[in-house]
Every structure is written in C-alpha cells, then in structure tokens.
Amino acid sequence: MDFLYAKHDEIVENLFLFFRDQLERDPHATLKQVEQELNALYIRYGNDWTGRGIIGDNTQQATIAGLEAVRAECLARLGHRSTRLS
C-alpha cells in the first residue's frame, strides 16, 4: 500500500509542476484544457467494465486529483467561485 500512496502523491505533484508555467501565463486557457481532460477522465473512470486493477485505478484517481488541484488553482487565480466553467 505504501507504493500506491507514494505513486499517487508523485502523480499529483508532477501534474501540478507540469502545469505551473501555463498557470502563470494563461490560467483561463489552462482551465479550459484541464476541464476537457477531466471530462474525458471521468468518463473513462466510469467505463471500467474490463477492470483496470488496483494500479490502474490508483493512477486514474491520482491523475484526476492532480488535475482537480490545477483546476482549483486556475479558478483561484481567475477569482471564480463556480464549480464548472462553460
């Protein structure tokens, strides 16, 4: 289980670092990109009829968590209170 927790934290941290420069330059465009990716990930997460397994589930959950953190930072920088932008 320690491996799963460590991997989860690594994925979340790396995603936030990946988007750091984009957050500085254009939080609105970053928000749009992240929300599109999250929409696809949530659909893929619900379509697990073949079974990803514990590692696949952990990776998907961590990716969603990391992108949600980036999304929250975008919203904070843009001064939005809404949960979803169109």
Backbone hydrogen bonds, N-H to C=O, Kabsch-Sander energy under -0.5 kcal/mol:
donor,donor_aa,acceptor,acceptor_aa,energy
5,Y,1,M,-2.3
6,A,2,D,-2.6
7,K,3,F,-2.7
8,H,4,L,-2.5
9,D,5,Y,-2.4
10,E,6,A,-2.3
11,I,7,K,-2.4
12,V,8,H,-2.3
13,E,9,D,-2.5
14,N,10,E,-2.6
15,L,11,I,-2.3
16,F,12,V,-2.0
17,L,13,E,-2.4
18,F,14,N,-2.4
19,F,15,L,-1.8
20,R,16,F,-0.7
20,R,17,L,-0.7
23,L,19,F,-2.6
24,E,20,R,-1.6
25,R,21,D,-2.2
26,D,22,Q,-2.8
30,T,26,D,-2.2
31,L,27,P,-2.4
32,K,28,H,-2.1
33,Q,29,A,-2.3
34,V,30,T,-2.8
35,E,31,L,-2.7
36,Q,32,K,-1.9
37,E,33,Q,-2.0
38,L,34,V,-2.7
39,N,35,E,-2.3
40,A,36,Q,-1.8
41,L,37,E,-2.5
42,Y,38,L,-2.9
43,I,39,N,-1.7
44,R,40,A,-2.7
45,Y,41,L,-2.8
46,G,42,Y,-1.6
47,N,43,I,-1.0
48,D,46,G,-0.8
51,G,48,D,-0.6
56,G,52,R,-0.6
57,D,53,G,-2.6
58,N,54,I,-2.1
59,T,55,I,-2.5
60,Q,56,G,-2.4
61,Q,57,D,-2.9
62,A,58,N,-2.5
63,T,59,T,-2.3
64,I,60,Q,-2.4
65,A,61,Q,-2.5
66,G,62,A,-2.7
67,L,63,T,-2.4
68,E,64,I,-2.4
69,A,65,A,-1.9
70,V,66,G,-1.9
71,R,67,L,-2.7
72,A,68,E,-2.5
73,E,69,A,-2.0
74,C,70,V,-2.4
75,L,71,R,-2.6
76,A,72,A,-2.3
77,R,73,E,-2.4
78,L,74,C,-2.1
79,G,75,L,-0.9
79,G,76,A,-0.5
80,H,75,L,-2.2
